[in-house]
Amino acid sequence: MDSQVHRTGSAGPEAHNNGLPKADPRLVARARYTAARGYAVATIDAAGCGDRPRSAAEEQARADFQHAMQAGEPVDEAFESFIGPLVEKAVPDWQTTLDALLTLPEIGGPVGYSGGWAALGIRLAVVEPRITAAGFFAGGYVPLAQREEARQLSLPLLFLLQWDDEGNPRQRALELFDAFGSKEKTLHANMGGHTGTPWFELEEGCRFLDRHLR
């Protein structure tokens, strides 16, 4: 667990499926900005990401998916084999992380989820009642199981979409947003590629957390 900040207030998991954002100033800045609003922000590596070991099967699944993407081939089967098991392994890790965070006297609930790993966020929001609001980024590629689970969600949602995201098909992301069962869900779409989310969306995200976690 890499608990970036401990502050009085609600806990805020920050999830990404490519390892901890140690070398990514955008994500570190986002965490610090959110912490300055009085939230505790934490992130962990998923199994097989960052410094955590990856099995031969996980290496092969990742390679198959990347090859299909680069070759312009259908990616659904390779994606399911790659991301599906990662989600299954990550959920218990995050529940253990929440258990640890919420035992700290300076941190209290409720809990919000924010991150670019929409598949994990959906599964966590379905099985973890401590999460009461969620912000998702992108979301074009989400396993079928989580697309079905999205219909079960009832918590408030903020969904960020980069209109020209080269790694997340726009139509799939829009279909996922439509599938969410939440009565309160908001879509923010901005022009630009995957890393081009405007800085003002960070402020909007904090306002979203303020409305639902305070």
Phi, psi and omega in degrees: 000132173247094179272105189289325185214142171239119179217158173295135178133194184286151176274144181226097175294139177239114188243143176209144188259022177236028180094166182297145184280049183297326185250013183248099184298333179299312184287324177296317179296321179296318179297316181293322179297315180294320178297325180294342176276000176102012180259150170273129184240131181220150175215153178225160172283141170284160177302130179084002180245158179061234181269000182277137185295152181239133180286167178298323179295320178293321177299317182293318180297318178296316181296319180297319180293314180297321178297316180297320179297312184292328182273355182071025180269164174303134187248355189301312183296315180295323180295315179300318181292330183277304189276324182309306179296327178298319179297315181300322180283328186285328184300309177299325177299317182289325177294321176296320178298316178298319177304314182293316182297318187280357171273347180287132185297334183273001181236133176226171178275184357286181187242138172243148177251138176215131178171168181275354178264081186297323182300315178295316181300320179297310180299316179299316182295331179286318188261347188243101184293345179288342178274119186244357176201150184215142173240124182247145176248141177061241178101014180294317180257106178223131180304155181302322181300318181283333175295324176288320179295332180302331180291340181277346186287141178231357182281158178298141184229143169238123186241118180259132182228125171269121191297330183247028182299116184288342184252358181223105183305128185301314184297322178295320179296318179294321178295323178295315179302318180296328184285336182304134182277354183297137175284331177251100178218138185233133177251124172247116179246130179231150177291151176120172183275191190302319184262015185261017180303125183299147182298328182295341177292336176295316177297319178297322178296320178293322176296322177298314178297319179301320182294327191247349181248351182254000000 
